[in-house]
Amino acid sequence: MHTDGDIVADGTDFRNSAHLRYKADILVPCGGRPESINVNNVSQLWDADGVPNFKYIVCGAFPPPERAPAASHGLTYCRCR
């Protein structure tokens, strides 16, 4: 069960896609799943009006092909090294 009372039927699915369901100023996956942002889901990082769900993403699991469409919607990508 999630803290908001929602039942989480599949914990693995929840973990792998939680970043696609929420909005925040910054997303820092911190050990997120490889390819958690990919060509199949990058468009889910913004809403129907084209507004990004996050202002910034700090992670290494954000492949270059997905950065361009995200940037075109005003999302800033930062890589920590």
C-alpha positions in Angstrom: 0.0 0.0 0.0 1.3 3.4 -0.9 1.4 6.2 1.7 -1.6 7.9 0.1 -3.7 4.7 0.6 -3.5 3.5 -3.0 -3.0 -0.2 -3.3 0.2 -1.1 -5.2 -0.4 -4.4 -7.0 3.1 -4.8 -8.4 5.9 -3.2 -6.5 8.4 -3.6 -9.4 6.1 -1.9 -11.9 5.5 0.9 -9.4 9.2 1.4 -8.9 10.0 1.3 -12.6 7.3 3.9 -13.5 6.7 6.1 -10.5 8.7 8.9 -12.0 6.1 9.0 -14.8 3.2 9.6 -12.5 4.3 12.6 -10.4 5.2 16.3 -10.7 8.0 18.0 -8.8 10.6 20.7 -9.3 13.4 18.2 -9.6 13.8 14.5 -10.3 16.8 12.7 -8.9 16.3 9.0 -9.5 19.3 8.0 -7.3 20.0 4.5 -8.6 16.9 4.4 -10.8 16.4 1.6 -13.2 18.5 1.6 -16.3 16.6 3.2 -19.2 14.0 4.5 -16.8 13.6 7.3 -19.3 13.6 5.9 -22.9 12.2 6.5 -26.4 8.9 4.8 -25.4 8.1 6.9 -22.3 10.0 10.2 -22.7 6.8 11.9 -23.8 5.3 11.1 -20.5 7.6 13.6 -18.8 5.2 16.4 -19.8 1.5 16.9 -19.7 -1.0 17.3 -22.5 -0.3 21.0 -22.6 3.5 20.4 -23.1 4.4 21.5 -19.6 7.2 19.4 -18.1 6.4 17.3 -14.9 9.9 18.3 -13.6 11.9 21.5 -14.1 15.2 19.6 -13.8 16.3 16.0 -14.0 19.6 15.0 -12.4 20.6 11.5 -13.4 22.9 9.4 -15.6 20.1 7.2 -16.8 18.8 9.7 -19.3 20.2 8.7 -22.8 21.1 11.4 -25.3 18.3 10.5 -27.8 15.7 11.4 -25.1 17.3 14.6 -24.0 16.3 16.6 -27.1 12.5 16.1 -26.9 12.6 16.8 -23.2 14.6 20.0 -23.7 12.2 21.2 -26.3 9.6 21.2 -23.6 11.7 23.2 -21.2 13.1 20.4 -19.1 16.7 20.9 -18.0 19.0 17.9 -17.8 21.9 17.8 -15.4 24.4 15.0 -15.2 26.3 14.4 -12.0 29.8 13.0 -12.2 
